[in-house]
Amino acid sequence: MDRRNFLKTCTAVAAASLASPSFFINTLKAQEGSFKPYNKAPLLKKDGTPIKPEEIDPTKQYLFFYPHRATPCILANLDKEVPPTEVKLADGSVYKWQGGVGPKKSIVAYSAICPHQLSYPTPDYSFINYYPQDTPSNIVKRGGVIQCCAHLSVFDPEKGGVVLDGPAQFPLTAIVLTYEDGVLYAVGTLGKEFFEDFFDVFKPDLRKLYKSSRKAKKLVEKCEVIEVSEYAKEVIRC
């Protein structure tokens, strides 16, 4: 995408935040393949009712699974308006990230599969986690970041998941959210995906957990949101 077309995309995405969700999604689709749509899945509480943005505590980290049954995602309330921004890749390409959603435009979501060596939250432990503002990372000395303690990569959830520090060469895969009639939905991904590598590398573990590769790869139609501490026995911070 050349600079002129990129600037047009930036303007369109900013306008889309004030327009209909369908217009916004069509704008993302124009970004030369960086957006990949999946099932439109509502984000729900344990009781099956939609989780409201105000119920997402800025001091906590939440987990849900999307777009596959076995692919975990981080959900966070950054507690401030998060504007759209451009994400630059090592090869010089760029794409526009949507920013936060919800009434305060503060809710963001990312794949919880680290793009470095695919560390991810398991029922036993979670090495990759969101650090709220009051929980500073020892690497970058501040909160409001996502950090993987497997190899110390740090990502900025306020800037589309870009790498702040560590060995990761790619941003986190963004989970595209929409907010419609009081309901948060996951609708697709933005940026480079690592799902196929993830399923290949962890095939034995996922088969054990989900009984088969087919079941692990099943696309979800709804997402139950839980605190990461409810899923992983140990939450590793560094």
Sequence and secondary structure as in RCSB ss.txt:
>XXXX:A:sequence
MDRRNFLKTCTAVAAASLASPSFFINTLKAQEGSFKPYNKAPLLKKDGTPIKPEEIDPTKQYLFFYPHRATPCIL
ANLDKEVPPTEVKLADGSVYKWQGGVGPKKSIVAYSAICPHQLSYPTPDYSFINYYPQDTPSNIVKRGGVIQCCA
HLSVFDPEKGGVVLDGPAQFPLTAIVLTYEDGVLYAVGTLGKEFFEDFFDVFKPDLRKLYKSSRKAKKLVEKCEV
IEVSEYAKEVIRC
>XXXX:A:secstr
  HHHHHHHHHHHHHHTTS HHHHHHHHHTTTT EEEEEEEEEE TTSSB  GGGS TTS EEEE SBTT EEEE
EE SS    EEEE TTS EEEE   BTTTT EEEEESS TTT     SSEE EEEE TTS  TTTS SSEEEETT
TTEEEEGGGTSEEEESS  S   EEEEEEETTEEEEEEEES   HHHHHHHTHHHHHHHHSSHHHHH B S EE 
EEHHHH SEE   
